[in-house]
Amino acid sequence: PMVEVVGGRLQPLVGQRGATLEALQELTRLAIFRATGSPSRLLLDIGGYRATRRKELAAVARNAVEKVKEHGDPVRLEPMSAFERKCVHDVVNAIPGVQSESEGVEPNRRIMVRVAD
């Protein structure tokens, strides 16, 4: 499920690169778990940040795919949150001939895009 927060002056709730949004989402999931005893896959979006970021990440993914197809060398992307990595994986996995995999450890976990096996 997705919970969207709309209104004015929401940037402080998003934070730098979505860090505050991620923290609020985790706290909300924890509160749901405490109340219900069941883990939640709730996704929180504030001021359309996630929708906008999804579009940006799709462009990053397509650009990486183009580089891989052009040169054949793997492309390592900047470290990303789990949400961001999922967005990139979804785009890359929909394109034949390339694949993506996550590597590293949080908070420096990143995606490598390469020619498919």
FENURTA-V382827 format. One line per field, one symbol per residue. ss: DSSP state (2 for helix, 1 for strand, 0 for the rest). phi: phi as a letter, one per 20 degrees, with the letter a starting at -180 (. if undefined). psi: psi as a letter, one per 40 degrees, with the letter a starting at -180 (. if undefined). Layout:
BEGIN
ss->???
phi->???
psi->???
END
This chain:
BEGIN
ss->011110000022220222222222222222222222000000111100222222222222222222222220001100000222222222222000011111100000011111100
phi->.ddddcqelegffemflnffgffffffffffffffdndfddgddccmmgffffgfffffffffffgffffdnefdeefgbfggfffffgffffedfncbcbebncgedfcdddbfff
psi->ihhhhiaifeddedihfeddddddddddddddddddehiifhhhhhfedddddddddddddddddddddddeiihhiiiiidddddddddddeehieiiiiiiaiiefhiihhihi.
END
